Amino acid sequence: MSFTGTCQVSGELDLADALHLDQALAAGAEQLRIAGSTESLDARATALGEMSRTQLALLRRPDRLGR
């Protein structure tokens, strides 16, 4: 399955959660830069997409579902 285009995402978080999310996105963007990405570290959407795909992969593992 392939998707193209963009969409805007917004939400309200507790301050601590928002700060942790910002740190995680910055770290993910830095890892992408190390891997060769030329996107600005301020463009964290790619890092968020990578984080979401990684999380979904973890959820699909039977050993992560308590089975």
ChimeraX commands (.cxc) that place a marker at each C-alpha (Angstrom):
marker #1 position 0.00,0.00,0.00 radius 0.5
marker #1 position 1.34,3.43,-0.88 radius 0.5
marker #1 position 0.14,6.81,0.29 radius 0.5
marker #1 position 1.06,10.25,-0.98 radius 0.5
marker #1 position 0.22,13.76,0.14 radius 0.5
marker #1 position 0.15,15.36,3.55 radius 0.5
marker #1 position -2.29,16.13,6.33 radius 0.5
marker #1 position -2.12,18.35,9.36 radius 0.5
marker #1 position -2.16,16.71,12.78 radius 0.5
marker #1 position -2.78,18.55,16.03 radius 0.5
marker #1 position -3.60,17.64,19.58 radius 0.5
marker #1 position -3.43,18.74,23.15 radius 0.5
marker #1 position -0.92,17.07,25.47 radius 0.5
marker #1 position 0.18,17.49,29.04 radius 0.5
marker #1 position 3.29,19.65,29.13 radius 0.5
marker #1 position 5.53,16.76,30.22 radius 0.5
marker #1 position 4.22,14.53,27.41 radius 0.5
marker #1 position 4.67,17.33,24.86 radius 0.5
marker #1 position 8.26,17.89,25.97 radius 0.5
marker #1 position 9.00,14.17,25.77 radius 0.5
marker #1 position 7.43,13.98,22.31 radius 0.5
marker #1 position 9.54,16.94,21.19 radius 0.5
marker #1 position 12.69,15.22,22.51 radius 0.5
marker #1 position 11.76,11.96,20.79 radius 0.5
marker #1 position 11.09,13.74,17.48 radius 0.5
marker #1 position 14.37,15.65,17.71 radius 0.5
marker #1 position 16.25,12.40,18.40 radius 0.5
marker #1 position 14.45,10.66,15.51 radius 0.5
marker #1 position 15.21,13.55,13.16 radius 0.5
marker #1 position 18.88,13.40,14.21 radius 0.5
marker #1 position 18.99,9.66,13.49 radius 0.5
marker #1 position 17.49,10.30,10.05 radius 0.5
marker #1 position 20.14,13.00,9.44 radius 0.5
marker #1 position 22.88,10.53,10.40 radius 0.5
marker #1 position 21.33,8.03,7.99 radius 0.5
marker #1 position 21.57,10.55,5.16 radius 0.5
marker #1 position 18.37,12.58,5.26 radius 0.5
marker #1 position 18.77,16.12,3.98 radius 0.5
marker #1 position 15.61,17.42,5.68 radius 0.5
marker #1 position 15.99,20.15,8.29 radius 0.5
marker #1 position 15.99,18.96,11.89 radius 0.5
marker #1 position 13.03,21.32,12.34 radius 0.5
marker #1 position 11.04,19.24,9.82 radius 0.5
marker #1 position 10.12,16.47,12.25 radius 0.5
marker #1 position 7.18,15.02,10.36 radius 0.5
marker #1 position 9.35,12.32,8.81 radius 0.5
marker #1 position 10.64,11.34,12.24 radius 0.5
marker #1 position 7.08,11.15,13.55 radius 0.5
marker #1 position 6.12,8.91,10.63 radius 0.5
marker #1 position 9.07,6.63,11.35 radius 0.5
marker #1 position 8.12,6.48,15.03 radius 0.5
marker #1 position 4.53,5.54,14.20 radius 0.5
marker #1 position 5.60,2.78,11.80 radius 0.5
marker #1 position 8.02,1.40,14.39 radius 0.5
marker #1 position 5.32,1.40,17.04 radius 0.5
marker #1 position 2.90,-0.41,14.74 radius 0.5
marker #1 position 5.56,-3.03,14.00 radius 0.5
marker #1 position 6.03,-3.61,17.73 radius 0.5
marker #1 position 2.30,-3.96,18.27 radius 0.5
marker #1 position 2.05,-6.61,15.56 radius 0.5
marker #1 position 4.58,-8.87,17.28 radius 0.5
marker #1 position 2.75,-11.65,19.15 radius 0.5
marker #1 position 5.28,-11.54,22.00 radius 0.5
marker #1 position 4.30,-7.88,22.57 radius 0.5
marker #1 position 0.61,-8.81,22.87 radius 0.5
marker #1 position 1.02,-11.00,25.91 radius 0.5
marker #1 position 0.40,-14.23,24.00 radius 0.5
marker link #1:1,2 radius 0.2
marker link #1:2,3 radius 0.2
marker link #1:3,4 radius 0.2
marker link #1:4,5 radius 0.2
marker link #1:5,6 radius 0.2
marker link #1:6,7 radius 0.2
marker link #1:7,8 radius 0.2
marker link #1:8,9 radius 0.2
marker link #1:9,10 radius 0.2
marker link #1:10,11 radius 0.2
marker link #1:11,12 radius 0.2
marker link #1:12,13 radius 0.2
marker link #1:13,14 radius 0.2
marker link #1:14,15 radius 0.2
marker link #1:15,16 radius 0.2
marker link #1:16,17 radius 0.2
marker link #1:17,18 radius 0.2
marker link #1:18,19 radius 0.2
marker link #1:19,20 radius 0.2
marker link #1:20,21 radius 0.2
marker link #1:21,22 radius 0.2
marker link #1:22,23 radius 0.2
marker link #1:23,24 radius 0.2
marker link #1:24,25 radius 0.2
marker link #1:25,26 radius 0.2
marker link #1:26,27 radius 0.2
marker link #1:27,28 radius 0.2
marker link #1:28,29 radius 0.2
marker link #1:29,30 radius 0.2
marker link #1:30,31 radius 0.2
marker link #1:31,32 radius 0.2
marker link #1:32,33 radius 0.2
marker link #1:33,34 radius 0.2
marker link #1:34,35 radius 0.2
marker link #1:35,36 radius 0.2
marker link #1:36,37 radius 0.2
marker link #1:37,38 radius 0.2
marker link #1:38,39 radius 0.2
marker link #1:39,40 radius 0.2
marker link #1:40,41 radius 0.2
marker link #1:41,42 radius 0.2
marker link #1:42,43 radius 0.2
marker link #1:43,44 radius 0.2
marker link #1:44,45 radius 0.2
marker link #1:45,46 radius 0.2
marker link #1:46,47 radius 0.2
marker link #1:47,48 radius 0.2
marker link #1:48,49 radius 0.2
marker link #1:49,50 radius 0.2
marker link #1:50,51 radius 0.2
marker link #1:51,52 radius 0.2
marker link #1:52,53 radius 0.2
marker link #1:53,54 radius 0.2
marker link #1:54,55 radius 0.2
marker link #1:55,56 radius 0.2
marker link #1:56,57 radius 0.2
marker link #1:57,58 radius 0.2
marker link #1:58,59 radius 0.2
marker link #1:59,60 radius 0.2
marker link #1:60,61 radius 0.2
marker link #1:61,62 radius 0.2
marker link #1:62,63 radius 0.2
marker link #1:63,64 radius 0.2
marker link #1:64,65 radius 0.2
marker link #1:65,66 radius 0.2
marker link #1:66,67 radius 0.2
view
